[in-house]
Amino acid sequence: MPLFRKDPFGRAWVLISPERGLVASDFGSVLPFPERSPLSSGNERETGPEIAAVRPSGTVPDGPGWRMRVIAQPSALVEPRAFREEGDELFRQAPSSGYQELIVEHPDARMTLDAMPRNHLVDVLRLYRERLALLAAHPDIRHVQITRNVGRAAGALYQHPHAQLLAVPVGSRWVEEEVESAHRYTRDHGGCLFCDVLARELKLRERVVTSNDSYVAIAPYAAKTPFETWILPREHDSAFTGVAANTLPQLADLLQTVVRGLNDALDHPPYNLLVHTLPASGDASFHWHIEVLPRLTRQAGFDWGSGFYVNPTPPEDAARFLREALALQEVQE
């Protein structure tokens, strides 16, 4: 059984899961689509019962005809069970409790996020919000997340368009570091760190990739990887579950624009899409956002030894390159 283990040298919890094993990795463009996907319409019996689905009236659960489908994560690393820590200050562990779901975003395995009809993507984002809210409502949940892995090098289990949802009773190292920085900034300077950074970026413009009335995409000032791109809402909220329904079409537009720009500029790279969010709204310091991380480099000994990310592409250059790719798209259209 997988276990959470607390790192005695830091804040992180680690999932120890021998059952998962090692998976071959492969850097480069996303691989060609397979002829058959177990997530496609008609193969519902291969995935286990659906937890929820968006489907027309007249269709039956676990049958074809659905538009989006929620199932339990195959080979889940966590399961709904009591979280009881044991051990001492040096060695602490607990059962790997929590919830993992997989959202099948479209019945067609060949559909990609950038090509998805906008109304369909809006419904996908709405389903993200609804499922996250339900998972976050469980007692003791401290961290919720949405991830999309595209390409084997990004850890994708399937090439079929899908997202993974996770809710666990331990914190995320990366989100907690952002929360701590945000709270410290509010204590020392007042206001929201993310809002102030966004205002400065909009004034400077050199790292802004694209924007609309509700959302802004930027290459972050200290980007950890080449072409790392963040999407932030202009309106402050600490949780994705609080996003206003009338802004989802603009989020869908901006998300598709960013992915199309990355695909054109980098020849369809593998990438991870991460939603950094708190379980619920109400924190005046933290600001939910989306991080898109193309997988273009590997970490070497220098990176692991020093703790520094080495990014060979200045974010100003990445933002300019993406803006040029998007401008070329507009001309061609």
Rosetta blueprint (number, residue, H / E / L):
1 M L
2 P L
3 L E
4 F E
5 R E
6 K E
7 D L
8 P L
9 F L
10 G L
11 R L
12 A L
13 W E
14 V E
15 L E
16 I E
17 S L
18 P L
19 E L
20 R L
21 G L
22 L L
23 V L
24 A L
25 S L
26 D L
27 F L
28 G L
29 S L
30 V L
31 L L
32 P L
33 F L
34 P L
35 E L
36 R L
37 S L
38 P L
39 L L
40 S L
41 S L
42 G L
43 N L
44 E H
45 R H
46 E H
47 T L
48 G L
49 P L
50 E E
51 I E
52 A E
53 A E
54 V E
55 R L
56 P L
57 S L
58 G L
59 T L
60 V L
61 P L
62 D L
63 G L
64 P L
65 G L
66 W L
67 R L
68 M E
69 R E
70 V E
71 I E
72 A E
73 Q L
74 P L
75 S L
76 A L
77 L L
78 V L
79 E E
80 P L
81 R L
82 A L
83 F L
84 R L
85 E L
86 E E
87 G E
88 D L
89 E L
90 L L
91 F L
92 R E
93 Q E
94 A E
95 P E
96 S L
97 S E
98 G L
99 Y E
100 Q E
101 E E
102 L E
103 I E
104 V E
105 E L
106 H L
107 P L
108 D L
109 A L
110 R L
111 M L
112 T L
113 L H
114 D H
115 A H
116 M L
117 P L
118 R H
119 N H
120 H H
121 L H
122 V H
123 D H
124 V H
125 L H
126 R H
127 L H
128 Y H
129 R H
130 E H
131 R H
132 L H
133 A H
134 L H
135 L H
136 A H
137 A L
138 H L
139 P L
140 D L
141 I L
142 R L
143 H E
144 V E
145 Q E
146 I E
147 T E
148 R E
149 N E
150 V E
151 G L
152 R H
153 A H
154 A H
155 G L
156 A L
157 L L
158 Y L
159 Q L
160 H L
161 P L
162 H E
163 A E
164 Q E
165 L E
166 L E
167 A E
168 V E
169 P L
170 V L
171 G L
172 S L
173 R H
174 W H
175 V H
176 E H
177 E H
178 E H
179 V H
180 E H
181 S H
182 A H
183 H H
184 R H
185 Y H
186 T H
187 R H
188 D H
189 H H
190 G L
191 G L
192 C L
193 L H
194 F H
195 C H
196 D H
197 V H
198 L H
199 A H
200 R H
201 E H
202 L H
203 K H
204 L H
205 R L
206 E L
207 R L
208 V E
209 V E
210 T E
211 S E
212 N L
213 D L
214 S L
215 Y E
216 V E
217 A E
218 I E
219 A L
220 P L
221 Y L
222 A L
223 A L
224 K L
225 T L
226 P L
227 F L
228 E L
229 T E
230 W E
231 I E
232 L E
233 P E
234 R L
235 E L
236 H L
237 D L
238 S L
239 A L
240 F H
241 T H
242 G H
243 V L
244 A L
245 A H
246 N H
247 T H
248 L H
249 P H
250 Q H
251 L H
252 A H
253 D H
254 L H
255 L H
256 Q H
257 T H
258 V H
259 V H
260 R H
261 G H
262 L H
263 N H
264 D H
265 A H
266 L H
267 D L
268 H L
269 P L
270 P L
271 Y E
272 N E
273 L E
274 L E
275 V E
276 H E
277 T L
278 L L
279 P L
280 A L
281 S L
282 G L
283 D L
284 A L
285 S L
286 F L
287 H L
288 W L
289 H E
290 I E
291 E E
292 V E
293 L E
294 P E
295 R L
296 L L
297 T L
298 R L
299 Q L
300 A L
301 G H
302 F H
303 D H
304 W H
305 G H
306 S H
307 G L
308 F L
309 Y L
310 V L
311 N L
312 P L
313 T L
314 P L
315 P H
316 E H
317 D H
318 A H
319 A H
320 R H
321 F H
322 L H
323 R H
324 E H
325 A H
326 L H
327 A H
328 L H
329 Q H
330 E H
331 V H
332 Q H
333 E L
